[in-house]
Amino acid sequence: MLLHLRRAASTKHPRGFAPPSAEELGELRERVQEFARREIPETVASRTDRENEFPVELWKRLGNAGIGLSYAAHSQLCVNQLSLNGSMEQKQRLLPGLVSGDKVGALAMSEHSAGSDVVSMRTTAKATDGGWILNGTKMWITNGPDADYIVVYAKTDTQAGSRGITAFIVEKTFSGFSCMRKLDKLGMRGSNTGELVFDNVFVPRDNLLGKVNEGVRVLMEGLDLERLVLSAGPLG
C-alpha cells in the first residue's frame, strides 16, 4: 500500500489523467504518417539530408503534431524540465515562447568524457555576486546551434559527486556562450546538433533551475519520460 502511494505521489500526470485507448493510439499513428507524407515529401527529406540543415519552416508544424527528434528534444528535454522544476517567474517568462514555437529549447548534459556518466562532467559553476560563473563544454547537444534557452548541468561542488551538480537556464544571448561547431552526423541530419562552449558565462540567480546541488534530481526526474519518448524513434 505504501509503495502504491509513493508511486501515485511521484506521477507526472495531471490529476484525473486517463491513458489513451488503443483506438486513440491508432488514430495518432495514422495522423503522424499522414503528416509525414504531406509535409515531408522526398524533395524536403533529400534536401535536409544533403544540406544537414533543419527545415525551419517545419518547426511550428512539427510542434503542432508533437513529432520529430529536434522537437522531442525541445519539448521533453527543455520544456518538460522547466514545467516540472521551474519557478513561477521562470515559467511565465520562458514557457510562452517555447510552447508557441517562437523560441527553441535544448538540454546540455553530455561532454566529451561524460556521456551517461553524468557525475564525471567537468563543466563548473562557481558562485559569484548575484549568480554563478559557468566554464566548460558540452557535446552532442540536440538543437545546440539554434537554441534560445538551454538547461545546463554543471558542478557547483567538485568534491561532492552526484550531490554537487546544479541545473541552470542559459540563454543564447549570455556573454561567453557560443556554439563552437555544428556536427556533421551520419544520420538524423535534419536535427541540428552541436558542441557548446561556456567561457566565463554569468548566469543570474533568477536562472537557477531547482535547488543548488540538486541538479541530478532535476535531471533524473525528467529522464524517465524523455527516454520513453525518444525511444519511439528506433522502434519505428
C-alpha positions as CSV (number, residue, x, y, z in Angstrom):
1,M,0.0,0.0,0.0
2,L,2.8,2.4,0.9
3,L,4.6,1.6,-2.3
4,H,1.4,2.3,-4.3
5,L,1.0,5.7,-2.5
6,R,4.6,6.7,-3.3
7,R,4.2,5.8,-6.9
8,A,1.0,7.8,-7.1
9,A,2.6,10.8,-5.4
10,S,5.5,10.8,-7.8
11,T,3.5,10.6,-11.0
12,K,3.9,13.4,-13.5
13,H,0.4,13.0,-15.0
14,P,-2.1,15.7,-14.0
15,R,-4.9,14.7,-11.6
16,G,-7.6,12.8,-13.4
17,F,-5.3,11.7,-16.3
18,A,-6.6,8.7,-18.3
19,P,-4.2,6.8,-20.6
20,P,-5.2,6.8,-24.3
21,S,-7.1,3.9,-25.7
22,A,-5.8,1.5,-28.4
23,E,-8.1,3.2,-30.8
24,E,-6.8,6.7,-29.9
25,L,-3.2,5.5,-30.3
26,G,-4.1,4.0,-33.7
27,E,-5.5,7.3,-34.8
28,L,-2.4,9.2,-33.6
29,R,-0.2,6.8,-35.6
30,E,-2.2,7.4,-38.7
31,R,-2.1,11.2,-38.3
32,V,1.6,11.1,-37.9
33,Q,2.0,9.1,-41.1
34,E,-0.3,11.5,-42.9
35,F,1.7,14.5,-41.6
36,A,5.0,13.0,-42.8
37,R,3.6,12.2,-46.3
38,R,2.1,15.7,-46.6
39,E,4.7,17.9,-45.1
40,I,8.0,16.0,-45.6
41,P,8.0,14.8,-49.3
42,E,11.0,13.3,-50.8
43,T,12.3,16.6,-52.0
44,V,12.3,18.1,-48.5
45,A,13.8,14.9,-47.0
46,S,16.6,14.7,-49.5
47,R,17.5,18.4,-49.2
48,T,17.6,18.1,-45.4
49,D,19.9,15.1,-45.6
50,R,22.1,16.7,-48.2
51,E,22.5,20.1,-46.5
52,N,22.4,18.8,-42.9
53,E,20.1,21.7,-42.1
54,F,16.8,21.6,-40.2
55,P,13.9,22.8,-42.3
56,V,12.9,25.9,-40.3
57,E,9.5,26.2,-42.0
58,L,8.5,22.9,-40.4
59,W,9.3,23.8,-36.8
60,K,5.9,25.0,-35.7
61,R,4.1,22.4,-37.8
62,L,6.2,19.7,-36.1
63,G,5.3,21.2,-32.8
64,N,1.6,21.1,-33.5
65,A,2.0,17.4,-34.4
66,G,4.3,16.7,-31.5
67,I,6.8,14.7,-33.6
68,G,10.5,14.8,-34.7
69,L,13.8,14.4,-32.8
70,S,14.5,18.2,-32.7
71,Y,11.0,18.9,-31.4
72,A,11.2,16.0,-28.9
73,A,14.5,17.4,-27.5
74,H,12.8,20.8,-27.3
75,S,9.7,19.6,-25.6
76,Q,10.9,16.8,-23.5
77,L,14.5,17.9,-22.6
78,C,13.8,21.6,-22.1
79,V,10.1,22.5,-21.8
80,N,9.3,19.4,-19.6
81,Q,12.2,20.3,-17.2
82,L,11.0,23.8,-16.9
83,S,7.4,22.7,-16.3
84,L,8.5,20.3,-13.6
85,N,11.1,22.3,-11.8
86,G,10.9,26.0,-12.9
87,S,9.7,28.7,-10.6
88,M,6.5,30.6,-11.4
89,E,8.6,33.5,-12.7
90,Q,10.6,31.2,-14.9
91,K,7.6,29.6,-16.3
92,Q,5.8,32.9,-17.1
93,R,9.0,34.3,-18.6
94,L,10.2,31.4,-20.7
95,L,7.4,28.9,-21.5
96,P,5.1,31.0,-23.7
97,G,7.8,31.5,-26.3
98,L,8.9,27.8,-26.1
99,V,5.4,26.4,-26.3
100,S,4.4,28.7,-29.2
101,G,7.5,27.6,-31.2
102,D,8.9,31.2,-31.3
103,K,11.8,30.0,-29.2
104,V,13.9,26.8,-29.3
105,G,15.0,24.8,-26.3
106,A,17.7,22.3,-25.5
107,L,19.4,20.4,-22.7
108,A,23.1,20.2,-22.2
109,M,24.4,17.3,-20.1
110,S,26.8,15.2,-22.1
111,E,30.5,16.1,-22.5
112,H,33.4,14.5,-24.4
113,S,34.3,12.4,-21.4
114,A,30.9,12.3,-19.7
115,G,28.0,10.8,-21.6
116,S,25.6,8.7,-19.5
117,D,28.1,9.0,-16.6
118,V,26.9,12.5,-15.6
119,V,28.9,12.5,-12.4
120,S,32.2,12.7,-14.4
121,M,31.2,16.0,-16.1
122,R,33.8,18.8,-15.9
123,T,31.7,21.9,-16.5
124,T,31.8,24.0,-13.4
125,A,29.7,26.8,-11.9
126,K,31.3,29.0,-9.3
127,A,29.2,31.2,-7.1
128,T,29.6,34.9,-7.5
129,D,27.7,38.1,-6.6
130,G,24.2,37.7,-8.0
131,G,24.7,34.3,-9.6
132,W,27.3,31.8,-11.0
133,I,30.1,31.7,-13.5
134,L,30.0,28.7,-15.8
135,N,33.0,27.3,-17.6
136,G,33.3,24.2,-19.7
137,T,32.0,22.5,-22.9
138,K,29.0,20.3,-23.8
139,M,29.0,17.8,-26.6
140,W,26.3,16.2,-28.9
141,I,23.7,18.8,-27.9
142,T,20.5,18.4,-30.0
143,N,19.2,21.9,-31.0
144,G,22.5,23.4,-29.7
145,P,23.2,25.5,-32.7
146,D,19.7,27.0,-32.7
147,A,18.5,27.0,-29.0
148,D,17.4,30.2,-27.3
149,Y,17.2,28.6,-23.9
150,I,19.4,25.7,-22.7
151,V,19.1,23.7,-19.5
152,V,22.7,23.2,-18.5
153,Y,24.1,20.9,-15.8
154,A,27.3,21.9,-14.1
155,K,29.3,21.1,-10.9
156,T,28.8,23.5,-8.1
157,D,30.7,21.3,-5.7
158,T,33.5,19.4,-7.4
159,Q,34.1,17.2,-4.3
160,A,30.5,16.0,-3.8
161,G,30.0,13.7,-6.8
162,S,26.3,13.4,-7.7
163,R,25.4,15.7,-4.8
164,G,27.3,18.6,-6.2
165,I,25.6,19.2,-9.6
166,T,23.2,22.0,-10.3
167,A,20.8,22.8,-13.2
168,F,20.9,26.3,-14.8
169,I,19.0,28.0,-17.6
170,V,21.5,29.5,-20.0
171,E,20.2,32.0,-22.7
172,K,21.9,32.2,-26.0
173,T,22.4,36.0,-25.5
174,F,24.6,35.5,-22.4
175,S,28.1,36.8,-22.9
176,G,30.7,34.0,-23.2
177,F,28.3,31.4,-24.5
178,S,28.7,30.0,-28.1
179,C,28.2,27.0,-30.3
180,M,31.7,26.1,-31.3
181,R,30.6,23.8,-34.2
182,K,27.7,22.1,-35.7
183,L,28.3,18.4,-36.0
184,D,28.2,16.6,-39.4
185,K,26.4,13.4,-38.5
186,L,25.8,10.2,-40.3
187,G,22.1,10.1,-39.5
188,M,19.4,12.4,-38.1
189,R,20.9,15.1,-40.2
190,G,17.9,17.3,-40.1
191,S,18.3,17.6,-36.3
192,N,21.0,20.2,-35.7
193,T,23.5,19.0,-33.1
194,G,26.5,20.9,-31.8
195,E,29.3,21.4,-29.3
196,L,28.6,24.2,-26.8
197,V,31.2,26.4,-25.1
198,F,30.8,28.2,-21.8
199,D,33.6,30.7,-21.3
200,N,33.0,32.6,-18.0
201,V,29.3,32.7,-18.7
202,F,27.5,34.7,-15.9
203,V,24.2,33.0,-15.0
204,P,21.9,35.2,-12.8
205,R,20.3,33.8,-9.7
206,D,16.9,34.0,-11.5
207,N,18.1,31.3,-13.9
208,L,18.8,28.7,-11.3
209,L,16.6,25.6,-12.1
210,G,15.6,23.8,-8.9
211,K,17.9,23.9,-5.9
212,V,21.7,24.2,-5.6
213,N,23.4,20.8,-5.7
214,E,20.2,19.1,-6.6
215,G,20.7,19.0,-10.3
216,V,20.8,15.2,-10.5
217,R,17.3,15.0,-9.0
218,V,16.1,17.5,-11.7
219,L,17.8,15.5,-14.4
220,M,16.6,12.1,-13.3
221,E,13.0,13.3,-12.7
222,G,12.7,14.1,-16.4
223,L,14.8,11.3,-17.9
224,D,12.1,8.7,-17.4
225,L,9.7,10.5,-19.7
226,E,12.4,11.8,-22.0
227,R,13.9,8.3,-22.7
228,L,10.4,6.8,-23.2
229,V,9.5,9.5,-25.8
230,L,12.8,9.3,-27.6
231,S,12.9,5.5,-27.7
232,A,9.9,5.5,-30.0
233,G,12.2,6.6,-32.9
234,P,14.4,3.5,-33.1
235,L,11.3,1.3,-32.7
236,G,9.6,2.9,-35.7
